[in-house]
Structures are given as structure tokens and as C-alpha cells.
Amino acid sequence: MNDSRGRLAATRTTHIWHGRVPDEPAPGDLGLLDDEELRIVRARRPPFDVHYAGVHSALRRVLADHYLGVPPGSIRFGRHICPACGNRAHGRPRITKPATGLEFGLARSGPHWALAVTAGGSVGVDIEAVRDFAPEGVSELVLSDLELSRMRALGHEDDRRDFLLRSWTRKEAVLKAVGVGIAADLRGLEVLPGEAGPVAVEHTGPGPRGSWLVEDVDLGPGLVAALAREAARGGAPVVPRFLGDVRKGTALA
């Protein structure tokens, strides 16, 4: 193991891993997945089935090789109880085996994935690949009145699209960290996308109310990503851990 749970807990560090999975099945990926993951793979059409399998096998390899010191296929996942409704089927993901104090958040956009790993606190992450779309229609479902007015004040459509994507990823990161997901009202959560992070965001919707520290994460051109952590962990370092080839565990940073 390169990093222990104890070291993460002592420093409050959050590691951000990022990678891209191939569009063709990689040897050995399916063999690492559990029955529920395989069920989801079989229910999806190409290339979404391959992307899902690749991302979840990458998750297992990172956790196994760099934190848990167990075979990737032996890791078992479950859910925290949803803080809004008490249902365990859709709370934050957690590691149920082996026993650990690690917390993680996983997000993907097509073949791109981002993984946040920390100890002793909730964490949420989101990633979106930049694509060509008209931001106006979607923005009314996502942005608060204040955010909407600020987006519309931007002169160029590319700037409005970037504003919307930064808003979306920040909101998703917060709601994933809270554990309620995007079933919550996105318009009711203001994430200050015009301000450089980290910024303090107040969650007042379903589930526990409180402050979250939200910041953009630079994962390279063509990607927009955000990280959310408990505000009480403010000032703790965020360390990027990019992978060259996750199947070989090659960390480039």
C-alpha cells in the first residue's frame, strides 16, 4: 500500500484520482466485479456497459493497490443510509469489506472517471465532459434565480455553457457528499460558480443541513470537475493522483 488510512485521517488529505477507460472491454475487468455490478453491466448497451465495467474495475484496483492492500475482487461495497429518507438503497457508497474508515466518492462521464478518497469525513465528486449544447433550456432546471441571471449576463455561449457545467458539477458534488443525490432540488442549492474555489456552500435541502467546502478540480482540457468536503475540514490538502495505466497501478502524480 502506498497510502494508509491512518495517514489520510491524520492529515485530513483528500486524494483525487482520474483516468479514462477504453471503449473496448479490457481483459480481466469483468472478473473483478461483484454480482450487482455485473447485473448493471448486462443491463446497459455498448459502450456504456464497457465504460461502467472499466470504471468500477479501476475503482477496485485503486482502492486495493493504494489503500486497502487486498485483492481488488475481494472488496465489497454497500450504501450508507440515505439521510433524507432512511433508505439504504441510495445513500452514499461505502466499503463494507474489508473494515476501513476510508470514505470515497466516484463519478464518471462517458469513459472519464474521477475518484475522491479520504478518511473520517464525507466527500463528493463530479465530472462532466465538455460537449456542445445550448445551456439555456437546461439552466432553468439547474440554476437558482441568482445563478441564472449571472449566466445570462455572460455574452458568449461558450462562457454560459462553462458557467452551467461548473454549477452542475459543484451541485452534484455537494449532494453526493450529503448522500441524497440529484433527486434534491438543484435550483435550491447555490454554489457560487463565478467565484474561484474553495467556497463555502450551505445545504438547506433534504438531509443534514450544513456547510460544505466546494472547489473546481482541474483534470485537464475538455473536462469540468468539482469536489465537495465538509467545511470543518477546510484547509486540508487535496492531492491529485492521476493514473497512466490503472491496471498497472502507475501513479503519475
Secondary structure, DSSP 8 states (H G I E B T S, - for coil): --S-HHHHHHHT-EEEEEEE--SS--TTHHHH--HHHHHHHHHS-TTHHHHHHHHHHHHHHHHIIIII-S-GGG-EEEE---TTT--TTSS-EEEEES---EEEEEEEETTEEEEEEEESS-EEEEEEE-----HHHHHHHHS-HHHHHHHHT-SSHHHHHHHHHHHHHHHHHHHHHHT-GGGS-GGG----TTS-S-EEEEE-SSS--EEEEEEEE---TTEEEEEEEEGGGTT--EEEEEEEEGGGTEE--
